[in-house]
Amino acid sequence: MKPSNGYIFLEDVKIGELVETQELSRAIILSKSPSSVTVLVTDSPSTQDKQYYIGKHIWACKTEVKIKE
C-alpha cells in the first residue's frame, strides 16, 4: 500500500513534527505505537464542533499527511 501522491503515512513521520491531513487539519506528533499515533491537533477547518477536534487524539498509522514547516 502506498500513500497518495505528495503524502506520506503518519507512521513515517518523526515525533515532534507538524503535519497536515488531506482535510487540512494540522497536528503535532506526540507518540507512536505499532498500531496508532497520538497527535495534538492544533488547527481544524471544521467550523462546527471545532472544540471537539482541537486537542489530543489518536490517529491510525496509515493516515496520509504532509509535513509542514
N, C-alpha and C positions, 0 to 999 in steps of 0.2 A: 504494500500500500504506500502510495506517495502523496504528499500534500499538494494542494493546488499550486499552480504557477505563482511564484513570488512569496509563498508562505512556507513556514516550517512547522513541525509538530512541537507542541509545548514541551514534550519530554526532552527535546534537544536544546532547550533554552537554559542558560545558566541562572542560578539563584541570584536574585537582585536585579535582573534585567527588567526593563519596562517593555511590555508587549501591547499589541493592538489586535483585536479579533476582526473577522470579516464584518461583524455587526458594529464595529467601531468602538467597542468597549476597550478601555485601557486598564492594564493591571500590572502589578509588580509581583514577580515570582518570589514566594516566601519559602517554600519547601517542596520536596518531591518524594514520592513513593513509587513503587513499581506500577501502580495502577491509577494514580491520581497526582494532581499538582495543586498545592494550596497557594492561592493568589490573594492579593489585596487589590480589589477593583477601585481605581481612583477616579474614573470617569465613565459615564454610560450615556449613550444617545437617547435612551428612554426618557420621555418626559413624564409618563405615568409611572408611579411606583419607583421613582429614581432612588429613594431612600433604601428600598429593598436591594437594589443592585450594587450600591456602593458599600464597600466593606470586604470582609474576609469571606472567601468562597472556595469550594473545591471543584476543580475542572478536570475533565478527562485528559489523559496524557496525549491523546490523538487530536486535541483541539488545534486547529490551524491558526497560526498567529504570524505577525510581522514584528520584528524587533524595532523599537522606536529609540531614537537618540535622545 
